[in-house]
Each structure stands twice: as structure tokens, then as C-alpha cells.
Amino acid sequence: MINRNSRNTLRFLTRFHHHQHNPSSQFTSKTVFDENCKQLKRNVLPTENKAFNFFNPLTNFFKNKQLGHGISCGILQKCYYGSMGGAVQRSSRFSELNDDDVRYFEEILGKKNVVQDEDKLSVANIDWMHKYKGSSKLILQPCNTDQVSQILKYCNSRCLAVVPRGGNTGLVGGSVPVFDEVIVSLSSMNNIISFDKVSGILVCEAGCILENIMSFLDNEGFIMPLDLGAKGSCQIGGNVSTNAGGLRLVRYGSLHGNVLGVEAVLANGTVLDMLKTLRKDNTGYDLKHLFIGSEGSLGIVTKVSILTPPKLSSVNVALLACKDYSCCQKLLQEAKRKLGEILSAFEFLDGQSNGFGYKSPGRCSESTFYFTS
Ligand SMILES: Cc1cc2nc3c(=O)[nH]c(=O)nc-3n(C[C@H](O)[C@H](O)[C@H](O)COP(=O)(O)OP(=O)(O)OC[C@H]3O[C@@H](n4cnc5c(N)ncnc54)[C@H](O)[C@@H]3O)c2cc1C
């Protein structure tokens, strides 16, 4: 989640430049952090704290010190605010979009893929949590890798800032412009390229919506190794770029293990073809790992190859109640010991989460923690 800070390697992503003001200080100095926050207010919608608290019932744990290992709410908040970066000002090194730019993009993408419609822009300038607001004036919708390459090459030569956009379900505002960056949306690159039933390896474009890939695989007798609540909107390119974990991580591991290759376009338009479909590959440096979790800071992911497991013949869910946290830990140990690799997920919610509409079974109502596994 704090990757929003980590994007200062490439010139073309403005968010990075605006944040390059010694990001580490945000985590060490409360004073600097408070001062930075004041300056950030203009970029952040006022409901942010409320939204954060709503989404993250874990805050309650920290506040109540139920975990009891020195993890204080202060640290959590510091990271959270710190993740919004330092004193943010638009760098004058970046050009402003002009009519010639728009004409160029229309030539390479066609008019319908160059979006300036105000309604669409106002939606695109706000993140899923409604915490951050940008002021982009242009959305570009490339249909293939070559178009992505041409866009980035041009933006780099004109020093136009760019922000890559997947399904815009990220929870830290990474896909929302800080200022007037050009939004490059991958939504039109949504083709499944190949699927090998013998190896279970799928190759697809980065704009494929996760749920669509899951439906495709379901028909083939396979599943995706990751599943998450945002599956109806998030894209596989966004999942890879955020190194999303999801509900199946305990069983199938992270995307660093499941993604076998990516194709990505660098800031200067160079296409990096690392789209391998070989599971065991010892040849040299494995550069694709740099793109997993890089949140667009190294380039735009355009294609992904991923290892998919066969569909399970049955899935069982158990809801268990525990009286305290050490009991939860014992339960996890036992679950791992007894269920081994078939344990897919182990999640807990606290008693206060009942207030979010979850009704506990009568006999468990006194318990502090509930588990699903
Ligand atoms: C209801 C809900 C449940 C969630 N559950 C989980 C969960 O269980 N586990 C978890 O880890 N996360 C979870 N998330 C957050 C998760 O990271 C994102 O939902 C998802 O991975 C982001 O995909 P996206 O296509 O929406 O990306 P976006 O939000 O559009 O973008 C996210 C970041 O990736 C960059 N990006 C997007 N596409 C590309 C690309 N093709 N190339 C380069 N950069 C790109 C963007 O610039 C941005 O920095 C959840 C979110 C929601 C809303």
C-alpha cells in the first residue's frame, strides 16, 4: 500500500516527480509529516479519513491495542498519511497539453480513443475510494502494444506526464492523476491471446478484467490463482502492477510465483518482451519481477502470462469463533497442520465488524474474533 511513495525512478510519471522530495522523511519526522499534510489537502478529498476507517476495520484493533505488540495507531496513520507523499507541487519541467498533442494522439489512436469528454474525465479523475482527485484533461485508450509505445515515446519527447490506468480499483489512488497527467487506460486491450490446457498457462492482454479471465478459465476447467473483491472491475495488468494478493494467496502464493512473463513498454516507448511461458527458466536475470508491484513506475504492462491451477472439485468454508488473539494464532497453526496445502484462505474479522452488517451466529456472539477458512 505504501508503494505510492516509491515511484521516483522514471521521469515520465509525474506522480513520482511530485513525490521525490525526500520521501523517507515522511516516515521519520512527525513534524515534517504534519506540515506536508497541510499542503496536500488541496489534492485530497475531505472524506478520506472516514473512508479509510470504514474500509479498514483493522484500525480498531490498533486503537484498542488488541494485537498488543507495540503496533500503535500512530504508526499506522503515519504510514497512511506518509503514503500521500511530500509537499506536492506541479513541476514546471512538465509541458502542458496543447491542441497539437491531441491531434497527434487522434492520428495514432483514432478520435474515439482520445477522450476529452468532461463527464468521463470527472469520473476518471477520482479514485475508487473517492479520496483523491486529479485534473487530467485527456484519457487515451490504446488498442495494442504498438499504440502504447507510440504514446509513451511522444509523451517522453514532449515531457508530458502520464499515469497508467487499469480498473481504477486500487486503494491508494495510484491510478489517479496528481495534477494534469495524461491517463493511459488499458481497457481496450482486453484479449485473451492463448491458453494451454496441458500446462495451464494463460497469455492475455493487460486490460482483461479479472472476472472475465476467471469465467474463461472456468469453462476450461481451471481457475485464476488470485481472486479479490474488485474482480469485476480490476484488470490483470493492474493486479500485476500492484502485486495484488487476494483470497487465494495462502494456497497458490503471490504473483511473483504465478506470473511467468510480462510484456511492458518503457517510458521512451521501448517494448520489453519478457512474455515467457516457461515455468522453470534459469536463464539470467528475471526482469519481470521488477514490474510486479511497480505500480506503473517502470513502464506500462501490456501483456501477461500466468500459471493457472486446475479447478477444485469442492470448496468448503468454515466459520469459527475465537475468544482472543492467541486462540486465533493456535487455530491457524492447527489449520495449517491438519489441512496442509489445501488451506486456501484464513481471514479474521473482529467482533466490532458485526456493526458492518455481518451477523454472527447466536452462540458465537460473545467472541472477539471470527475466522473463515
Ligand atoms: C473491493 C476491493 C477488494 C480488494 N481486495 C484486494 C485484495 O484482496 N488483495 C489485494 O492485494 N488488493 C486488493 N484490492 C486492491 C487491488 O490492488 C486492486 O483492486 C487491483 O489489483 C488493482 O487493479 P486495477 O486494474 O484496478 O488497477 P488500478 O487501480 O487502475 O491501478 C493501480 C496501480 O497500478 C498502475 N497500473 C494499472 N494498470 C497498469 C498497467 N497495465 N501497467 C502499469 N501500471 C499499471 C496504476 O498506475 C496504479 O498505480 C482490492 C480493492 C478493492 C476495491
Ligand as a Chemical Component Dictionary entry (heavy atoms), coordinates in Angstrom:
data_LIG
# 
_chem_comp.id                   LIG 
_chem_comp.type                 NON-POLYMER 
_chem_comp.pdbx_formal_charge   0 
_chem_comp.three_letter_code    LIG 
# 
loop_
_chem_comp_atom.comp_id 
_chem_comp_atom.atom_id 
_chem_comp_atom.alt_atom_id 
_chem_comp_atom.type_symbol 
_chem_comp_atom.charge 
_chem_comp_atom.model_Cartn_x 
_chem_comp_atom.model_Cartn_y 
_chem_comp_atom.model_Cartn_z 
_chem_comp_atom.pdbx_ordinal 
LIG C1  C1  C 0 -13.224 -4.345 -3.109  1  
LIG C2  C2  C 0 -11.724 -4.419 -3.264  2  
LIG C3  C3  C 0 -11.043 -5.529 -2.810  3  
LIG C4  C4  C 0 -9.660  -5.600 -2.928  4  
LIG N1  N1  N 0 -9.060  -6.707 -2.443  5  
LIG C5  C5  C 0 -7.730  -6.807 -2.519  6  
LIG C6  C6  C 0 -7.077  -7.958 -2.011  7  
LIG O1  O1  O 0 -7.704  -8.876 -1.503  8  
LIG N2  N2  N 0 -5.740  -8.016 -2.114  9  
LIG C7  C7  C 0 -5.010  -7.014 -2.698  10 
LIG O2  O2  O 0 -3.781  -7.111 -2.795  11 
LIG N3  N3  N 0 -5.605  -5.915 -3.191  12 
LIG C8  C8  C 0 -6.939  -5.781 -3.111  13 
LIG N4  N4  N 0 -7.550  -4.675 -3.609  14 
LIG C9  C9  C 0 -6.717  -3.634 -4.209  15 
LIG C10 C10 C 0 -6.093  -4.169 -5.503  16 
LIG O3  O3  O 0 -4.736  -3.832 -5.558  17 
LIG C11 C11 C 0 -6.679  -3.620 -6.733  18 
LIG O4  O4  O 0 -8.059  -3.818 -6.702  19 
LIG C12 C12 C 0 -6.198  -4.193 -8.061  20 
LIG O5  O5  O 0 -5.084  -5.037 -8.008  21 
LIG C13 C13 C 0 -5.813  -3.018 -8.898  22 
LIG O6  O6  O 0 -6.108  -3.311 -10.217 23 
LIG P1  P1  P 0 -6.705  -2.175 -11.156 24 
LIG O7  O7  O 0 -6.748  -2.744 -12.535 25 
LIG O8  O8  O 0 -7.959  -1.628 -10.638 26 
LIG O9  O9  O 0 -5.540  -1.088 -11.088 27 
LIG P2  P2  P 0 -5.659  0.497  -10.919 28 
LIG O10 O10 O 0 -6.329  0.841  -9.650  29 
LIG O11 O11 O 0 -6.198  1.088  -12.160 30 
LIG O12 O12 O 0 -4.111  0.871  -10.818 31 
LIG C14 C14 C 0 -3.357  0.512  -9.696  32 
LIG C15 C15 C 0 -1.904  0.930  -9.926  33 
LIG O13 O13 O 0 -1.327  0.170  -10.971 34 
LIG C16 C16 C 0 -0.954  1.016  -12.078 35 
LIG N5  N5  N 0 -1.373  0.287  -13.273 36 
LIG C17 C17 C 0 -2.600  -0.176 -13.615 37 
LIG N6  N6  N 0 -2.552  -0.858 -14.756 38 
LIG C18 C18 C 0 -1.263  -0.834 -15.159 39 
LIG C19 C19 C 0 -0.551  -1.383 -16.280 40 
LIG N7  N7  N 0 -1.162  -2.097 -17.220 41 
LIG N8  N8  N 0 0.787   -1.158 -16.369 42 
LIG C20 C20 C 0 1.443   -0.435 -15.426 43 
LIG N9  N9  N 0 0.831   0.103  -14.359 44 
LIG C21 C21 C 0 -0.493  -0.104 -14.226 45 
LIG C22 C22 C 0 -1.692  2.320  -11.873 46 
LIG O14 O14 O 0 -0.965  3.421  -12.404 47 
LIG C23 C23 C 0 -1.750  2.381  -10.354 48 
LIG O15 O15 O 0 -0.526  2.859  -9.843  49 
LIG C24 C24 C 0 -8.935  -4.549 -3.521  50 
LIG C25 C25 C 0 -9.616  -3.440 -3.990  51 
LIG C26 C26 C 0 -10.990 -3.356 -3.872  52 
LIG C27 C27 C 0 -11.698 -2.155 -4.391  53 
# 
loop_
_chem_comp_bond.comp_id 
_chem_comp_bond.atom_id_1 
_chem_comp_bond.atom_id_2 
_chem_comp_bond.value_order 
_chem_comp_bond.pdbx_ordinal 
LIG C1  C2  SING 1  
LIG C2  C3  SING 2  
LIG C2  C26 DOUB 3  
LIG C3  C4  DOUB 4  
LIG C4  N1  SING 5  
LIG C4  C24 SING 6  
LIG N1  C5  DOUB 7  
LIG C5  C6  SING 8  
LIG C5  C8  SING 9  
LIG C6  O1  DOUB 10 
LIG C6  N2  SING 11 
LIG N2  C7  SING 12 
LIG C7  O2  DOUB 13 
LIG C7  N3  SING 14 
LIG N3  C8  DOUB 15 
LIG C8  N4  SING 16 
LIG N4  C9  SING 17 
LIG N4  C24 SING 18 
LIG C9  C10 SING 19 
LIG C10 O3  SING 20 
LIG C10 C11 SING 21 
LIG C11 O4  SING 22 
LIG C11 C12 SING 23 
LIG C12 O5  SING 24 
LIG C12 C13 SING 25 
LIG C13 O6  SING 26 
LIG O6  P1  SING 27 
LIG P1  O7  DOUB 28 
LIG P1  O8  SING 29 
LIG P1  O9  SING 30 
LIG O9  P2  SING 31 
LIG P2  O10 DOUB 32 
LIG P2  O11 SING 33 
LIG P2  O12 SING 34 
LIG O12 C14 SING 35 
LIG C14 C15 SING 36 
LIG C15 O13 SING 37 
LIG C15 C23 SING 38 
LIG O13 C16 SING 39 
LIG C16 N5  SING 40 
LIG C16 C22 SING 41 
LIG N5  C17 SING 42 
LIG N5  C21 SING 43 
LIG C17 N6  DOUB 44 
LIG N6  C18 SING 45 
LIG C18 C19 SING 46 
LIG C18 C21 DOUB 47 
LIG C19 N7  SING 48 
LIG C19 N8  DOUB 49 
LIG N8  C20 SING 50 
LIG C20 N9  DOUB 51 
LIG N9  C21 SING 52 
LIG C22 O14 SING 53 
LIG C22 C23 SING 54 
LIG C23 O15 SING 55 
LIG C24 C25 DOUB 56 
LIG C25 C26 SING 57 
LIG C26 C27 SING 58 
# 
